[in-house]
């Protein structure tokens, strides 16, 4: 069971809230009034696409084989190879190949997975690649680029991370505010206050969550504002944040951005929305 006060857990998934459940608040008179046939679109993602993040099939492959696969024609296998290379010992050939895939592959998932893997190998080329990808046309690649910069050296890349606050996509903006809070602590107040009216409820939810780590009158005023937000989950998060010990919160909220920091409703652990 999750600890509601554990800062690293982050806000709960709003899609799991009971009030979002089908039929919440309804009182059917009998079984005939209960809807049993729902119009659900499951999309056209193949089983292979859904399993692309499973690297078990290639975990014993030689690095040379993975590099060949990463440069091959099979997009699913390229995605898997990129992720698998993250787990191998750092080598110049791996770093160069991942950088090339992250910046040139036509598939957005390959680019995203490659920059994630590249950040784990670190080094100047990883930083150069991640910085370039903050302007990628795909929002999930840009969001992962922010994560990569945070992992590599959030202080050195503070300006680039801050620029992501103005990204058109909520995931990049959300990753930026989390990274800046980890870097600045209470000095992130102005960035959080500035994002309190973000059009994305998920960003506003994270703002409310992070404001719990700041002991300041303006932080409290912003939490009061968010406690009246149109979104139930934002209101609920703001109310909880008021009762958090700010010092304890900041001490828990350290380290690089990870999956628990950034996973959104409908996303997998790699910060990518499946094509469902």
N, C-alpha and C positions, 0 to 999 in steps of 0.2 A: 504494500500500500504506500502511495506517495505521501511524503511529509509536506503538508501545505505551507509550512514555514521554511522549507529548505530552499534557499535562494537559487541554487543551481538547477532546481527542477524547472523553474520558470512558470509562467502562468499556465493553468490547465488548458487543455484543448477545448475551445468553445464548442466544437462540434459534438463533444461528448456530454454536454450539459443536458440534464433531464428535460429541460424545457424545449430542447431542440428535437426531442424524440417524437416520431409520428404518433399522432393521437393525443398528445399531452393536452390536458385541460378539457378533453371531450368526455361526455358521459353517454355512451351508446345505450339505447334502450334494450338491445338484445344482440345476439350474434350476427343477425342479418345486417346490423348497422355498422359492423366492423369491417373496414376496408382490408381486403386480403389480396387484391390485385393492383399493384402499384406500377406506374409507368416509370421504369428505371432504365436509364441509358448506361450501358456498360462499356461502350466504346469499342475500338477495334485493335487494341494492343494485343500482340501475340504473347503466347506463353514465354517464348524466347526473350521478348522485350522485357517482360515483367521479371525475368530471372537474370537479366544482364548484370545485376550487381552481385550475383552469387559467384565468387571466385573459386569455389571449391573445385570445379572441373579443371582449373588451370593452376592450382596452387603448387603443383610439383613440376610444372613446365620450366624448362631452362629459360634464363633471361633472354637469350638469343631468339628463342621461339616466340616469347612474348613481344619482343621488339618487332619481329617479323609480322606477327598478328596485328599489332598496333598500326602498322603501315599497310595492312591488307584491305581487301574489298568488303569483308563482312562487318557491318556496322555493329552488330550485337557483340561479336568477338572483339572488336576494337574497344568497346566500352569495358568489357570484362578485363582485357589486357591492361588498360590504363589503371584500373583499380588494383589489379594484381601487382603491378609494378610499384605501387606505393609500399608494399610489404617487403620489397627486396632491398638488399644492402645498396647504399648509394653508390652510383657509378656514373661517370661522365656520359656514357652512352645512354643510360636511362634518362638522365636529366635532359639531354639534348632531344631525345625522342619525345618525351612528355611535353616539352616546351613546343616542339613542332606540332604535335597533335592538338595542344591547347589553343594554338593560334591559327591553325590552318584547316583543321578537320571540318568538313561540311556539316557534321552532326553535332548539335548543341550538347547532347549528353556526353559525347566523347570529349568535347572541349571542357565541360564542367568537371568530369571525372579526372581528366588529365591535370587540370590546375590544382585540384584537391590533392592528387597524388604527388605532384611536383612540390607542393608546399611542405610535404613531409620529408622531402629530401633536402630542402632548404637551399641556400646559396644565392648568389647574385642573379643568376639566370631565372630562378624561381621568382624572385622579386620583380624582375623586369617583365616577366610574362604576366604575373598577376596584375601589375599596374596597367599593362596594355589591355587586359581583359575587363577592366572596370568600364571600358567603352564597348564591350561586345554587344552585338545586336540582340542577343538572347538574355532576358532578365535573370534567368537562373544561373547563367554563367557569370554575370556581373555580381550576383549575390555571393556566389562561391569565391569569386576573386576577392571580395571583402574579407571573407573568412580566411583566405590564404594570406592576405596581408596582415591580418590579426595574428595568425599563427607565426608568420615569419618574424615580424617585429612591429607591433602595433604603434610603438612610440615613433619609430623611424618613418612610418607610413601614415602618421596621424592626419596629415593634410588630405591625402587621397581617401582615407576612410571618411573624413568629415564631408568631403564632396559627395559621397554616396548618400548623405542625408537628403540630397535633392534629386536622387534617382527617381525615375517615373514608376518604378516597381516597388511594392511594399516590402518584399523580401530583402532587397538591397538596403532599403532605408532601415528596416528593423535590425539587420546585422550591423549596420553602422552605429546605431545608438547603443546596442549592447557592447560593442567593442569600445566605444568612447567611454562608456561608464566603467568598464574594466580598467581603462587607462587612467581616467581622470578622477574617478570616485565622485566626491561631492562637487568637484569643479565641472562635472558634466551637467549641472543643473540647467544652464541656459539652453543647451541642446535638447534636453528632455522637455523643458517648458515649450520650446519652439515646436516640438513634435506632438504636443498634447492635442492639437486639433487636426492631426493627420487624417486624411480621408479613409485610411485603412483602420478598421477596428482592431486588427491584430497589432499594428504599430501602437495604437493608443493603449491597448492592453499592456504591452511591454513597457510603455512609458510609465503607466501607473505602477506596474510591478517594480521598476527600477527606482522610482521616486521614494519607495519605501526605504531605500538605502541612504536617503539624504535628510538630515535634520536641519530644516530651514523653513522659514515662514512662507516663502514663495512656493516651496515644494508642497507644503500643506495646503496652500490656497489652490494649487493646481490639482491636487488630489481631491479637494472639495468640488472643483469643476468637473473632474472625471467621474466623481461619485454620482453626478447627474447626467452622465453620458447617455445617448440614445441606445447604446448597446448594453444589454444586461451583463455580459461577461466583463466589459470594461468597468461598469459600475461596481460589480462584485470584487474585481481585482483591486480597485481603488480603495474600497472599504477595508479589505484585508491589509493593504499596504500601510494603512494608518496605524495598525497595531504591531507592526514589525519593529524589532530593535535594529535601528539603522546601522550601528557599528558592527553588530554581528552579521547583518546582511552583507555589508561590504567585504568583511573578512572571508565569507563563504564564496563570494562572487569573484573568483580569480581564475587564472589560467586561460588557455586559448579557447576560442569559441568551439563548442562541440555540438553534437546532435541535440542534446537536451536543451541547449541554448537557442536553437534555431529552427527546429522542426515545426512546420505549420500543418494545419488540418489538411489531410489529403496528400501530404508529402511523405516520401520515404526518408530514411535516416541520412540520405545523401543530399538532402535539401532540394530534391527535385520532385515536381508534381508528376506523378505517373500519367500517361496518356490514357486515362480511363474514360 
